């Protein structure tokens, strides 16, 4: 919105496509890479809960 407000339509389109769009794409790739690093430990382990009621309910359902 700032670019559109400060420039004419042609300049805004060029800036958004060539400069801002490519930077957003680069940041998106960096973000995905960082996210994969952050969630890797959680994807390799089995989930665990310390909620006794939840555990008991699951066990009862399995027995049925």
C-alpha positions as CSV (number, residue, x, y, z in Angstrom):
1,X,0.0,0.0,0.0
2,X,2.9,2.3,0.7
3,X,4.4,1.8,-2.7
4,X,1.1,2.3,-4.4
5,X,0.6,5.5,-2.4
6,X,4.1,6.9,-3.1
7,X,4.4,6.0,-6.8
8,X,2.3,5.8,-10.0
9,X,0.8,2.5,-11.0
10,X,3.5,1.4,-13.5
11,X,6.4,2.2,-11.0
12,X,4.5,0.4,-8.2
13,X,3.9,-2.6,-10.3
14,X,7.6,-2.8,-11.4
15,X,8.8,-2.4,-7.8
16,X,6.5,-5.0,-6.5
17,X,7.4,-7.5,-9.2
18,X,11.1,-7.0,-9.4
19,X,12.3,-5.8,-6.0
20,X,9.8,-6.6,-3.3
21,X,8.5,-9.8,-4.8
22,X,11.9,-11.4,-5.2
23,X,12.9,-10.4,-1.6
24,X,9.6,-11.9,-0.3
25,X,10.4,-15.1,-2.2
26,X,13.9,-15.2,-0.7
27,X,12.5,-14.6,2.8
28,X,9.9,-17.3,2.3
29,X,12.5,-19.9,1.4
30,X,14.6,-18.9,4.5
31,X,11.4,-19.1,6.6
32,X,10.6,-22.6,5.4
33,X,14.2,-23.7,6.1
34,X,14.2,-22.4,9.6
35,X,10.8,-23.9,10.3
36,X,12.0,-27.3,9.2
37,X,15.0,-27.0,11.6
38,X,12.7,-25.9,14.4
39,X,10.1,-28.7,14.1
40,X,12.6,-31.6,13.3
41,X,13.0,-32.7,16.9
42,X,9.2,-32.8,17.3
43,X,8.7,-34.9,14.2
44,X,11.2,-37.5,15.2
45,X,9.7,-38.3,18.7
46,X,6.5,-39.8,19.8
47,X,4.1,-37.4,21.4
48,X,3.7,-37.8,25.2
49,X,1.1,-36.5,27.6
50,X,1.2,-36.3,31.4
51,X,-2.6,-35.9,31.6
52,X,-3.7,-39.0,33.6
53,X,-7.4,-38.6,32.5
54,X,-6.5,-38.5,28.8
55,X,-4.2,-41.6,29.1
56,X,-6.9,-43.5,31.1
57,X,-9.6,-42.6,28.5
58,X,-7.4,-43.8,25.6
59,X,-6.6,-47.0,27.4
60,X,-10.3,-47.7,28.1
61,X,-11.2,-47.0,24.5
62,X,-8.6,-49.5,23.4
63,X,-9.8,-52.2,25.7
64,X,-13.4,-51.8,24.4
